[in-house]
Amino acid sequence: MSDEHVERLVRRRVGLDALRRLRRLVDLERQREADNARLAKRLALAIAVLAGLTFLVLFFR
């Protein structure tokens, strides 16, 4: 094998490894965003329930 061929193979391998690492980072970021969205929905629901209960307590007092 020529040096040029080996260099091309090494560059390809390094490039693919870099792309795999980037893909893992993107997947982790998407998972964090999905987790944050779920948490935001739960918090919004909890706040709505608390607001409703507060209204009922004040209304029927």
ABEGO torsion letter per residue (X at the ends): XBAAAAAAAAAAAAAAAAAAAAAAAAAAAAAAAAAAAAAAAAAAAAAAAAAAAAAAAAAAX
